Amino acid sequence: MSAWARPLALVAEVLLIGVLVTVAALPVLTALPAAAAGAVLLRELVDGGRTPTARRFVALVGQAVRDPLAAVLPAVVLAVGALDVLALMGGLPGASVLGPVIGAGLAAVVLVLLRTAARWSPGDRWAVLLGEPSRDWAGYAYLVVALAVAGLVVAQAPAFAVVVPGLLVFAAVAVERR
C-alpha cells in the first residue's frame, strides 16, 4: 500500500467500526457490548494492523453479551433517564434545579460506561471492570469535550449520526491508551 493510501485506509476502517457500533447499538440492550467490541477492534487495528471485519465484530459482541450485566446496564440507564425526563416534564418541584443535576449525573454514568467499554477485553467480567473505574479525571474531561464535539457535529450535519458512536469509542480508546 502506498504511503498516501494508508492514512485513508485507517480512516475508512475507523468509520467502518463506527457504523458497526451504531448498528449493533440500535437495540439499546446491546449498546455497551457494541462499544466494547468496537474498542477491541480499534485496539487490534492499531496494535497489530488487523483489518476489522463484521464477522469479528459480531463474535466480539456475542462474547460481551454473555455477561448479563452488559445488557442490563444500558436498559437501566435508559429507564432511569426516561423516568427522570417524565418527572421533570410532569412538573416536578425544583425541576429547574434538578434537571441539570440529573442530566449531569446521567452523563457521568455514560462516560464511566464508555471508558469501561474501552478497557474491556474478551473474557473480562463487567462487574470487575465497573468495580475499578478509572480515576483519571483529565481523561473524563477529554471525553466530555469529545461528546460535546460529537453533539455539535451531529447538530450541524445529522448524517454523521451514523458514525458518531464509533468515533466516541475511538475517543475512549485513545483516552485509555494515552
C-alpha positions as CSV (number, residue, x, y, z in Angstrom):
1,M,0.0,0.0,0.0
2,S,1.4,3.4,-0.9
3,A,2.3,6.0,1.7
4,W,-0.7,8.2,1.0
5,A,-3.2,5.4,0.9
6,R,-2.6,4.0,4.4
7,P,-4.0,7.0,6.3
8,L,-7.1,6.9,4.1
9,A,-7.4,3.2,4.8
10,L,-7.2,3.9,8.5
11,V,-9.9,6.5,8.3
12,A,-12.1,4.1,6.4
13,E,-11.6,1.3,8.9
14,V,-12.4,3.6,11.8
15,L,-15.6,4.7,10.0
16,L,-16.5,1.0,9.4
17,I,-16.1,0.4,13.1
18,G,-18.3,3.4,13.8
19,V,-21.1,2.1,11.5
20,L,-20.8,-1.4,13.1
21,V,-21.1,0.1,16.6
22,T,-24.1,2.2,15.6
23,V,-26.0,-0.7,14.0
24,A,-25.2,-3.0,16.9
25,A,-26.2,-0.4,19.5
26,L,-29.6,0.3,17.9
27,P,-31.3,-2.2,20.2
28,V,-30.4,-0.3,23.4
29,L,-29.6,-3.5,25.3
30,T,-26.5,-4.1,23.1
31,A,-25.1,-0.6,23.3
32,L,-22.4,-1.4,25.9
33,P,-21.3,-4.7,24.2
34,A,-21.2,-2.9,20.8
35,A,-18.9,-0.2,22.3
36,A,-16.7,-2.8,23.8
37,A,-16.5,-4.8,20.6
38,G,-15.6,-1.6,18.7
39,A,-12.9,-0.8,21.2
40,V,-11.3,-4.3,20.8
41,L,-11.4,-3.9,17.0
42,L,-9.7,-0.5,17.3
43,R,-7.0,-1.8,19.6
44,E,-6.4,-4.8,17.2
45,L,-6.2,-2.4,14.3
46,V,-3.7,-0.1,16.0
47,D,-1.6,-2.8,17.7
48,G,-1.4,-5.4,15.0
49,G,-2.8,-3.9,11.9
50,R,-5.7,-6.4,11.9
51,T,-8.4,-5.2,9.5
52,P,-11.8,-5.0,11.2
53,T,-14.4,-7.3,9.9
54,A,-18.1,-7.6,10.6
55,R,-17.7,-11.3,11.4
56,R,-15.1,-10.5,14.1
57,F,-17.3,-7.6,15.4
58,V,-20.3,-9.9,15.8
59,A,-18.2,-12.5,17.6
60,L,-16.9,-9.9,20.0
61,V,-20.4,-8.5,20.6
62,G,-21.5,-12.1,21.3
63,Q,-18.7,-12.5,23.9
64,A,-19.5,-9.2,25.5
65,V,-23.3,-10.0,25.8
66,R,-22.6,-13.3,27.6
67,D,-22.2,-11.3,30.8
68,P,-25.8,-10.3,31.7
69,L,-24.7,-7.0,33.3
70,A,-23.7,-5.8,29.8
71,A,-27.3,-5.9,28.7
72,V,-28.9,-4.8,31.9
73,L,-26.8,-1.6,32.4
74,P,-27.9,0.2,29.2
75,A,-31.5,-0.6,29.9
76,V,-31.3,0.7,33.5
77,V,-29.6,3.9,32.4
78,L,-32.3,4.4,29.7
79,A,-35.1,3.7,32.1
80,V,-33.8,6.0,34.8
81,G,-33.2,8.7,32.2
82,A,-36.7,8.3,30.7
83,L,-38.3,8.4,34.2
84,D,-36.4,11.5,35.2
85,V,-37.4,13.3,32.0
86,L,-41.0,12.3,32.6
87,A,-40.8,13.6,36.1
88,L,-39.3,16.8,35.0
89,M,-41.8,17.3,32.3
90,G,-44.6,16.4,34.7
91,G,-43.9,19.4,36.8
92,L,-41.6,18.0,39.5
93,P,-41.0,20.7,42.1
94,G,-37.5,22.1,41.7
95,A,-37.2,20.9,38.1
96,S,-35.2,23.9,37.1
97,V,-32.5,22.9,39.6
98,L,-32.8,19.1,39.4
99,G,-32.9,18.9,35.6
100,P,-29.3,19.9,35.0
101,V,-28.1,17.8,38.0
102,I,-29.9,14.7,36.8
103,G,-28.6,15.4,33.3
104,A,-25.0,15.7,34.6
105,G,-25.4,12.6,36.6
106,L,-26.6,10.5,33.6
107,A,-23.8,12.0,31.5
108,A,-21.3,10.9,34.2
109,V,-22.7,7.4,34.2
110,V,-22.5,7.2,30.4
111,L,-18.8,8.4,30.5
112,V,-17.9,5.7,33.0
113,L,-19.6,3.1,30.9
114,L,-17.8,4.3,27.8
115,R,-14.5,4.2,29.5
116,T,-15.3,0.8,30.9
117,A,-16.2,-0.5,27.4
118,A,-12.9,0.9,26.1
119,R,-11.0,-1.3,28.6
120,W,-13.0,-4.4,28.0
121,S,-11.3,-7.5,26.5
122,P,-12.8,-10.9,25.7
123,G,-13.2,-12.9,28.8
124,D,-13.4,-9.8,31.2
125,R,-16.3,-9.6,33.6
126,W,-18.2,-6.4,33.5
127,A,-18.7,-6.3,37.3
128,V,-14.9,-6.4,37.8
129,L,-14.3,-3.6,35.3
130,L,-17.0,-1.4,36.7
131,G,-15.7,-2.1,40.2
132,E,-12.4,-0.4,39.2
133,P,-13.5,2.8,37.4
134,S,-10.8,5.0,36.1
135,R,-9.7,7.8,38.4
136,D,-8.1,9.8,35.5
137,W,-10.1,13.0,35.7
138,A,-8.3,14.5,32.7
139,G,-9.5,11.5,30.6
140,Y,-13.1,12.2,31.6
141,A,-12.6,15.8,30.6
142,Y,-11.3,14.8,27.2
143,L,-14.4,12.6,26.7
144,V,-16.7,15.4,27.7
145,V,-15.1,17.5,25.0
146,A,-15.4,14.6,22.5
147,L,-19.1,14.2,23.5
148,A,-19.7,17.9,23.0
149,V,-17.9,18.0,19.6
150,A,-19.9,14.9,18.5
151,G,-23.1,16.6,19.5
152,L,-22.2,19.7,17.6
153,V,-21.2,17.7,14.5
154,V,-24.5,15.8,14.5
155,A,-26.4,19.0,15.1
156,Q,-24.7,20.6,12.1
157,A,-24.7,17.5,9.8
158,P,-27.1,14.9,11.0
159,A,-25.8,12.3,8.5
160,F,-22.7,11.9,10.8
161,A,-25.0,10.3,13.5
162,V,-24.3,7.0,11.8
163,V,-20.6,7.1,12.7
164,V,-20.5,9.2,15.9
165,P,-20.9,6.3,18.3
166,G,-17.8,4.7,16.8
167,L,-16.0,8.0,17.0
168,L,-16.8,8.2,20.7
169,V,-15.5,4.7,21.2
170,F,-12.4,5.8,19.2
171,A,-12.0,8.7,21.6
172,A,-12.5,6.5,24.7
173,V,-9.8,4.1,23.4
174,A,-7.4,6.9,22.7
175,V,-8.0,8.3,26.3
176,E,-7.4,4.9,27.8
177,R,-4.2,4.3,25.8
178,R,-2.6,7.8,26.2
